[in-house]
C-alpha cells in the first residue's frame, strides 16, 4: 500500500481530491480511500500499486499543490531529519550576503548559483569564493547574522514537532559555523555541522578549515546517524535545495527537494515548490493541531 499526500499552499478542494483520485485510477494505481489530514489544506489518498506512475501523474498537475508519494506504514513518521541550512532552513545564502558587505555580492552569487546547480565542484567553488572575502572584518559576520539571516517559514514547527516525538535533528551546512550555530539553536536542532571560516587579527583570512563539509560529508553524516540511532533507512528524512544535498536526499527514506534546483527536484522522492517546510509534516501525516509552536 502507498500514500499520495496533497498539500496546498492556499486551498485544497474536494474537486482537487477527486481529480487526483481519477488520475491515479487512470494510471492503474488502484486508489482506494482518501482522507483529510487538515481539511482544505492537506489530505491522503491510499493506493495499491505503481508509486512511480502515481508521482508522474500527480506532480505538477495541480498548481499550488505539493505532492508526496511514499509507502504506507509505521515508518511514515521519521526518527531522523538531516537538513541543509542555506536556502532551506534559512531564506538566504550566507556567503552571498557576506559578500554584499564586501561589495562583491554579484560576483560571488553567480558562483554560488552555479555550484548549487551542480555545474561546479563544490569544494573548489567554496575555496574560490571565500578567498575573495579575505580582509573582510569579522564584525560583518554578526552584522550579517542580525540583519540578513531569517528562519525559513515552517522550520521551527518542523524540527520541534519531530523532536517532540523523539526524532533526532541534525543541521549540516556547506556554509559556516558562525551562522549554523545560532541558526541550529533558534530552530531547535540537536547538533550542527558546518565549515569554519578562518580569522586572524579580526579579519577573514580568505580560507576555511579543512576538510570542507561537502556532499560526501552530508551523505556520510546521514549514514552514520542512521547507524548510531539503530534506525532503518526508511525512518530517515533529508531535505535540501542544492546539488551538494543530492547524495543525502537520495539516501534518505524520504528525500525532499525544497524549492530546489532542477537537478535536485528531478531526483528527490518529494519536491516542495509551493508550500513552506510544514509540508514535510503533512507528508508525515501530522495535522496542524499536533505541531509544536514556531
C-alpha positions as CSV (number, residue, x, y, z in Angstrom):
1,X,0.0,0.0,0.0
2,X,1.2,3.5,-0.8
3,X,0.1,7.1,0.1
4,X,-0.2,10.1,-2.1
5,X,-0.4,13.3,0.0
6,X,-1.7,16.5,-1.5
7,X,-0.5,19.7,0.3
8,X,-1.9,23.1,-0.7
9,X,-0.2,26.4,-0.3
10,X,-3.6,28.0,-0.3
11,X,-6.6,25.7,-0.5
12,X,-7.2,22.1,-1.4
13,X,-10.7,21.5,-2.6
14,X,-12.9,18.4,-2.9
15,X,-12.5,18.8,-6.6
16,X,-8.7,18.6,-6.4
17,X,-9.1,15.4,-4.3
18,X,-11.5,13.9,-6.8
19,X,-9.3,14.8,-9.8
20,X,-6.3,13.2,-8.1
21,X,-8.2,10.0,-7.5
22,X,-9.2,10.0,-11.1
23,X,-5.6,10.5,-12.3
24,X,-4.4,7.6,-10.0
25,X,-7.1,5.4,-11.3
26,X,-6.3,6.2,-14.9
27,X,-2.6,5.4,-14.2
28,X,-3.6,2.0,-13.0
29,X,-2.6,2.7,-9.4
30,X,-5.8,1.3,-7.9
31,X,-6.7,4.1,-5.4
32,X,-8.9,3.1,-2.5
33,X,-9.6,5.6,0.2
34,X,-8.9,9.3,0.8
35,X,-8.9,11.2,4.0
36,X,-8.1,14.7,5.2
37,X,-5.1,15.5,7.3
38,X,-6.3,19.1,7.7
39,X,-9.5,19.8,5.8
40,X,-9.0,22.2,2.9
41,X,-5.2,22.1,3.3
42,X,-3.8,18.6,3.1
43,X,-5.0,15.1,2.6
44,X,-4.0,11.5,1.8
45,X,-5.1,9.1,-0.9
46,X,-4.1,5.4,-0.4
47,X,-3.5,3.3,-3.5
48,X,-2.2,-0.2,-4.2
49,X,0.5,-0.2,-6.9
50,X,2.9,1.7,-9.1
51,X,4.1,4.7,-7.0
52,X,6.3,5.9,-9.9
53,X,3.2,6.3,-12.1
54,X,1.4,8.0,-9.3
55,X,4.1,10.6,-8.9
56,X,4.3,11.2,-12.7
57,X,0.6,11.7,-12.9
58,X,0.1,13.9,-9.9
59,X,3.3,16.0,-9.6
60,X,2.9,19.4,-11.2
61,X,-0.6,18.6,-12.3
62,X,-2.2,20.8,-9.6
63,X,-0.8,24.3,-9.4
64,X,-0.1,25.5,-5.9
65,X,-0.2,21.9,-4.5
66,X,2.8,19.9,-3.5
67,X,2.7,16.1,-3.7
68,X,4.4,13.4,-1.6
69,X,4.2,9.7,-2.8
70,X,5.6,7.1,-0.4
71,X,4.9,3.7,1.1
72,X,2.3,3.5,3.8
73,X,3.2,2.1,7.2
74,X,4.6,2.8,10.7
75,X,7.8,4.4,9.4
76,X,5.9,7.4,7.9
77,X,6.9,9.5,10.9
78,X,10.6,9.8,10.7
79,X,13.1,9.4,13.5
80,X,15.9,11.4,12.0
81,X,16.0,14.6,10.0
82,X,19.2,15.8,8.3
83,X,18.8,19.3,6.8
84,X,20.7,21.7,4.8
85,X,20.8,25.3,6.0
86,X,21.2,28.0,3.3
87,X,18.0,28.5,1.3
88,X,16.5,25.6,3.2
89,X,16.3,26.3,6.9
90,X,17.1,30.0,6.3
91,X,16.0,32.2,3.5
92,X,19.4,33.3,2.2
93,X,22.8,32.1,1.1
94,X,25.1,33.4,3.9
95,X,28.2,33.6,1.7
96,X,26.3,35.8,-0.8
97,X,25.2,38.1,2.0
98,X,28.7,38.3,3.5
99,X,29.9,39.2,0.0
100,X,27.5,42.1,0.0
101,X,29.3,43.7,3.0
102,X,32.5,43.3,0.9
103,X,30.8,44.9,-2.1
104,X,31.1,41.9,-4.3
105,X,27.8,40.1,-4.0
106,X,27.0,39.7,-7.7
107,X,30.4,38.2,-8.4
108,X,30.0,35.6,-5.6
109,X,26.3,34.9,-6.0
110,X,26.8,33.8,-9.6
111,X,29.4,31.2,-8.5
112,X,27.0,30.1,-5.7
113,X,24.2,29.6,-8.1
114,X,26.3,27.5,-10.5
115,X,27.7,25.4,-7.6
116,X,24.1,24.7,-6.3
117,X,23.1,23.7,-9.8
118,X,25.9,21.2,-9.9
119,X,27.9,22.9,-12.6
120,X,31.0,23.4,-10.4
121,X,32.9,21.3,-7.9
122,X,31.5,22.4,-4.5
123,X,34.8,22.5,-2.5
124,X,36.7,24.3,-5.2
125,X,33.9,26.8,-5.7
126,X,33.8,27.4,-1.9
127,X,37.5,28.0,-1.7
128,X,37.4,30.4,-4.6
129,X,34.5,32.4,-3.1
130,X,36.0,32.6,0.4
131,X,39.3,33.7,-1.0
132,X,37.5,36.8,-2.3
133,X,36.4,37.7,1.2
134,X,39.9,38.0,2.5
135,X,40.3,41.1,4.7
136,X,36.6,41.4,5.5
137,X,36.1,42.4,9.1
138,X,35.0,39.7,11.5
139,X,32.2,42.0,12.7
140,X,30.5,41.6,9.3
141,X,29.5,38.1,10.4
142,X,27.5,39.2,13.4
143,X,26.1,42.1,11.3
144,X,25.0,39.7,8.6
145,X,23.5,37.3,11.1
146,X,21.4,40.1,12.7
147,X,20.4,41.9,9.5
148,X,20.1,39.3,6.8
149,X,19.6,35.8,8.2
150,X,15.9,34.9,8.6
151,X,14.5,31.5,9.5
152,X,12.5,29.8,6.7
153,X,8.8,29.6,7.4
154,X,7.8,26.3,8.9
155,X,11.4,25.4,10.0
156,X,10.8,25.7,13.7
157,X,7.4,23.8,13.6
158,X,9.0,21.0,11.5
159,X,12.1,20.4,13.7
160,X,10.4,21.0,17.1
161,X,7.5,18.8,16.2
162,X,9.7,15.9,15.1
163,X,11.8,16.3,18.2
164,X,8.7,16.1,20.2
165,X,8.1,12.5,19.2
166,X,11.7,11.7,19.8
167,X,13.4,12.3,16.4
168,X,17.0,13.5,16.2
169,X,17.6,16.6,14.1
170,X,21.0,17.5,12.5
171,X,21.7,20.7,10.7
172,X,24.5,20.2,8.2
173,X,25.7,23.0,6.0
174,X,28.3,23.8,3.4
175,X,28.2,27.2,4.9
176,X,29.8,28.4,8.1
177,X,29.7,27.5,11.8
178,X,29.3,31.2,12.8
179,X,25.9,31.1,11.2
180,X,24.9,27.5,11.6
181,X,25.4,27.5,15.4
182,X,22.9,30.3,16.1
183,X,20.5,29.0,13.5
184,X,20.6,25.5,14.9
185,X,19.9,26.8,18.4
186,X,17.0,29.0,17.2
187,X,15.3,26.3,15.2
188,X,15.9,23.5,17.7
189,X,18.4,21.1,16.2
190,X,20.2,18.6,18.3
191,X,23.5,19.4,16.6
192,X,25.1,21.2,13.7
193,X,28.0,20.6,11.3
194,X,29.4,23.3,9.0
195,X,32.6,24.8,7.7
196,X,34.9,27.0,9.9
197,X,35.9,30.4,8.5
198,X,39.5,31.1,9.4
199,X,40.0,34.5,11.1
200,X,43.2,36.4,12.1
201,X,43.5,39.8,13.7
202,X,39.8,40.4,13.5
203,X,39.6,39.8,9.7
204,X,38.7,36.9,7.4
205,X,41.9,35.2,6.1
206,X,40.2,34.1,2.9
207,X,40.3,30.4,3.8
208,X,38.2,27.7,5.5
209,X,39.4,24.9,7.7
210,X,39.8,21.5,6.0
211,X,38.3,19.1,5.3
212,X,35.4,21.0,3.8
213,X,31.8,19.9,4.6
214,X,30.5,18.9,1.2
215,X,28.1,16.4,-0.5
216,X,30.1,13.4,0.7
217,X,30.1,14.7,4.3
218,X,26.4,15.2,4.2
219,X,25.7,11.7,3.0
220,X,28.2,10.2,5.5
221,X,26.5,12.1,8.3
222,X,23.1,10.7,7.4
223,X,24.5,7.2,7.2
224,X,26.4,7.5,10.5
225,X,23.5,8.9,12.4
226,X,21.2,6.2,11.0
227,X,23.5,3.5,12.3
228,X,24.2,5.3,15.6
229,X,20.5,5.5,16.3
230,X,19.8,2.0,15.2
231,X,17.3,3.2,12.5
232,X,16.2,1.7,9.2
233,X,16.8,3.9,6.1
234,X,13.1,4.3,5.7
235,X,12.9,6.0,9.1
236,X,15.1,9.0,7.9
237,X,14.4,12.3,6.2
238,X,16.8,14.6,4.4
239,X,15.9,18.0,2.9
240,X,17.9,20.5,0.9
241,X,17.9,22.6,-2.2
242,X,21.3,22.3,-4.0
243,X,23.4,19.8,-5.8
244,X,25.6,19.2,-2.7
245,X,22.4,17.9,-1.0
246,X,21.6,15.4,-3.6
247,X,23.5,12.4,-2.2
248,X,21.9,12.6,1.2
249,X,18.5,13.2,-0.4
250,X,18.8,10.0,-2.4
251,X,20.0,8.0,0.6
252,X,17.2,9.1,2.9
253,X,13.9,7.2,3.4
254,X,12.1,10.4,2.4
255,X,14.4,12.7,0.4
256,X,12.9,16.2,-0.1
257,X,13.9,18.9,-2.6
258,X,12.8,22.2,-1.1
259,X,12.3,25.0,-3.6
260,X,15.3,23.3,-5.2
261,X,17.5,23.5,-8.2
262,X,16.2,21.4,-11.2
263,X,18.8,18.6,-10.8
264,X,17.7,18.1,-7.2
265,X,14.0,18.4,-7.8
266,X,14.2,15.8,-10.6
267,X,15.9,13.2,-8.4
268,X,14.2,13.7,-5.0
269,X,11.4,11.5,-3.7
270,X,9.4,14.6,-2.9
271,X,9.6,18.1,-4.2
272,X,8.2,21.2,-2.3
273,X,7.7,24.0,-4.7
274,X,4.6,25.7,-3.5
275,X,4.5,25.5,0.3
276,X,6.8,26.0,3.2
277,X,8.6,23.5,5.4
278,X,5.4,22.4,7.2
279,X,4.7,20.4,4.0
280,X,7.2,17.9,5.4
281,X,4.9,17.5,8.5
282,X,1.9,16.9,6.3
283,X,4.0,14.4,4.3
284,X,4.4,12.5,7.6
285,X,0.7,12.6,8.2
286,X,0.9,15.2,11.0
287,X,-2.1,17.5,11.3
288,X,-1.8,21.2,12.4
289,X,-3.1,20.6,15.9
290,X,-0.1,18.3,16.6
291,X,2.6,20.9,15.6
292,X,4.9,22.4,18.1
293,X,4.9,26.2,18.3
294,X,7.1,28.0,15.8
